[in-house]
Amino acid sequence: MIKKILNIIDAIGDDHQMTSYETPLRKDAFEKTDEEKIKNIQIHFHKIMEELGLDMEDDSLKGTPHRVAKMYVNEIFSGLNPNNKPKISVFDNKYNYNKMLIESDITFNSSCEHHFLPIVGKAHIGYISKGKVIGLSKINRIVDYYARRPQVQERMTMQIMNELKSSLLTDSVIVVLVAEHLCVSSRGILDKSSKTTTLEYSGEFTDQQMRNDFLKLILQKNI
C-alpha cells in the first residue's frame, strides 16, 4: 500500500494541485493544546534530525527540535488556528468615499504546503466601499493570518479576497500576490529569478478598465 502511494506521488512529481479553497484540516485539528503539539513535534523532529545523521548530543543541536516545534506552532503556522484570526474592525463610510482604496506592497512570509519551504512575497489589495471601511492595518493582519499556514498561493489569494468581501460587505475587492517560492529557487530547477503572480477579483473589478486602473497604480513606484 505504501509503495503504491509513493508511486502515485512520484508520478505526480511537481505537478501539484490545490484540492480545496479551504485549508485542508482534520476535524480533530485543535483537540490537542499548543503545548501538546509542541511536545509531539519536538519528538518527531528530533527523529528526523537523527535520521539525517546529526549528533543530537552536540550543544548546538540539542535545542533545535524544541525551537522548531515552537516556531511551527506559535509562529509560521499560527494561522492554522482560528483563535489567532485577527479581530476585524470596520466602520461606517461617513465621508462617502466611493472610489477604490488601495494598499500595496504588503510583505508576507508563507510556506509551500508541498515542500514546507518559504514563500516570500508582496500583496496588493484594493476595494470599493459599499458603506463600510476597514482600518488599514487590518488588511495587513488578514494577509499575515492567511500566510501563516502551509499554503498554495492560489488558495491564499482567494482566502484573502473572500475575507475582505465578508468583512466589508462588498463584492468589489481585488487581490494580487507576487511571490518567490523557495521550492523553485532552492531545489528542483533552482531558478533564482522567477516569481509567481496570482490575481483574484470580483464586483466592480470585473470591469477591465477598473482592473487596469488598479494595476497601473500598484505598478507605479511613486504615486
N, C-alpha and C positions, 0 to 999 in steps of 0.2 A: 504493500500500500504506500509506504513512504517513498519507495523507488518510483512508483507511478506518479506521485505528486511532484517529485523532483524532476522527472522527465517533462511534466507539463510546464513547470517553472522554466526549465531550460529552453523549451520550445517557444515560450512567450518572450524570453530574453528581455530586451529593453523596450518591448512594445507594451508599455504599461497602460492600463485603462483605469479611469475613475469609475468606481462601481456605484456611487451614490452621491447625491447632493449633501446628505448628512455625513458627518464624520463617522465611520463605522465603529460603533462601540457595543460591547456586550451589555446585556441587561443588568448584570451584576457588577458593572464597572466601578461603582462607588460604594460597594458594601464594605470594603476594607478602608481603614483610615489611611491618611497620608503617611503616618509613621509606620504602619504595617507594610505599605508599599515600598517605602524606602528601605526597610529591613530586608524584604524579599529581593528587591532589585540588587541590593548590595551583595547578597549571597550569590546571585546568578552572574553578576558582572565579575565578581571575584573568580568564578569558574571560567568565564570567557578569557580573562587575563592569564589564568593558569594554562589554559589550552593553547594560548599563543606562545607559551614557553617563558613567560615572565616570572621573575623571582619575587613572589609576593611577600617575602620577608625583608626585602630591601626597604630602607626607610623612606625612599622617595615614592614607593608604590603602595605602601601599606594602606594609606588613607584614601587611595584613588577610588575603590569601589563605593565607599560611603559618599565621597564627593560627587561622583557621577549620579548615584541614586538620588541624592538631594537635588542636584541640578535638574534631573529629569522631572521629578515630581513638583518641585517648588518653582522652577523657572521655565525651562524651554518647552515643557509640555503642560504647563499650568492651565492653558486654555482648554484642555480636555474637561476640566471640572466646571460645571455650570455655576458653582458657588463663586468662582472667580470672575464671572461675567461682570463687566463694569456697569454701574448704575447709570442709565442714560437719562439725562435731564433735557427736556425740550420745553420751549417757551412759545407763547403766542407771538406771532409776527406782527407786532403792533405798529412797526414802521412801514408795513405793507411793501416790503422789498420783494418783487416778483420776478427778478431776473436770476440767472444762475449764480450760485455761490460755489467757488472752487477752493479746495485745499489741496495743494500739490506737494510733491517731494516728501511724503510721509515715509520715513525709513522703517523697514521691518526686517526681522530675522525669523525665519521659519525653518522647518525641517522636512525634507523629502520623505514621504512615507514608504518609499520603495528601498531606499538605502540608508535612511536616517542620517543623511548628510545635510549641511546647511543650505537654505535658500535665502539669499540676501538681496533685498530689492527696495523699490520705492512704489508707493501707492499714490495715485492721483484721483481725486474724488470730486464730483460736482453734484449739486441737487438744486431743484427749483421748489421753493416753498409753496405749499398749498394751505398755509395758515400756521405752520409750526416751524421753528428754527431750533438748531442744536448748538450747544457750546462747542467751539472749535476743538478743544482738547478732547472732547468725547469722540470725535471722529478718529483721532489718533488712537484712542483707547480701544475702539472697536476693531481697528486694523490689528493692533497688537494682540488682542484677545484671540482672534481667529488665526493669527500667525503662530501662536504658541501651542502648537499641536502638530503631530505628523500630518503633512498636508500634500495636496495636489493643487497646483496653482489655479487651475480652472475652478475647482471647488471653492477655494478661498475667495476668489473674485465674486462668485455668486453668493457666498455666505455674507460677505460684507455688504453687498448691494441689498440683499433681502432684509438684513438687519436694519439698514438705514431706511428702507421703504416702510418697514413695520413701525419704527420709532417715530418717523416724521410724518406718517400718514400721507405720503406722496408716492406716486409711481415714477416721478421724474428724477431718477438717480442714474449716475454713470460712474463706473469704476474701471480704472486702468491700473494694472500691476505690471511692472517691468522688473525682472529679477535675474540674477545669476544663480545657476544651480551647480553646486559643487559636485554633484553626481555626474555632471558633464565635464566640469573643468579639472577635477582632481582624480577621476577614474575613467574607465571606458575610453572614449575618444580623446580625452584630455584637451578639449577645446577651451582655451583661456579667455576668448574674446566674445563668445556668443551670449546673448541674453534672450529671455523668453518674455513675450508680451501677451497679456490676456485682457480682453475688453468685454464688459457686460453693461447693458443699458436698458432702460425702459421709459415709458411715458413720453414726455416731450423730446427726449433724446433719441427717439426712433426717427425723428426728422433729421435728414442728412446734414442740413445747414447748421442745425443746433449742435450736432456732434462735431462738425468741422470747426465751429467757433470754439468749442471746448478744447479740442485737440490743438488748435492753433495757440490758445492761451497757455496750455501746460507746456508747450514746446518752446515758448518764448522764455529766455533766461532773465530778461529784465522787463517786467510789465510796468 
